[in-house]
């Protein structure tokens, strides 16, 4: 899964923008970033409030 590896190399901001460009809501983006990075979504959420 080459795309997953590329997503992990992005900064959180870049990762967020990647999904934002796809038209996802903030909550959906946070869930996807957490899943991609294999971390708790609360950890990601804290970085965006």
N, C-alpha and C positions, 0 to 999 in steps of 0.2 A: 504493500500500500504506500506508494510513493507520496501521494497527497498528504497522508497523515504525518509523515516525517517532515514535510515542508511546513505544515501547520505548527508543529512543535518548535521549529526553528524561528518562527515569527515572534516578535514581541507580543505582549498581550494586546497592545493597541492595534497592531497590524492584524492580529487574529480577529479582534473585534470588528475592525473595518471590513475584513474579508467577508464575514457573515452579514454585516450591515448592508453591504452592496447587494446582497441577495434578497434584501427586503425583510429580513427577520426582525422580530421585536427584541427589545433588550433582554427580556427573560429567556427567550429562545436562544439568543446568542450566548448568554451566560451558561446555559445548560450544555450547549454544544461545545463551548471552549472547555468546560470542566470534563466532559466526556473525552474530548480529543487529548487532553493533557493528563487524564486519569487522576484528577484531583476533585475534592469536594466542591460543589457549586457555590457553597457559602464563601469559600476561600476566594473564588473568582469575583463573586458579587461584592465582597469587601473592597476590591480594587477599583470598582466602578461606581461607588457611591460618594 
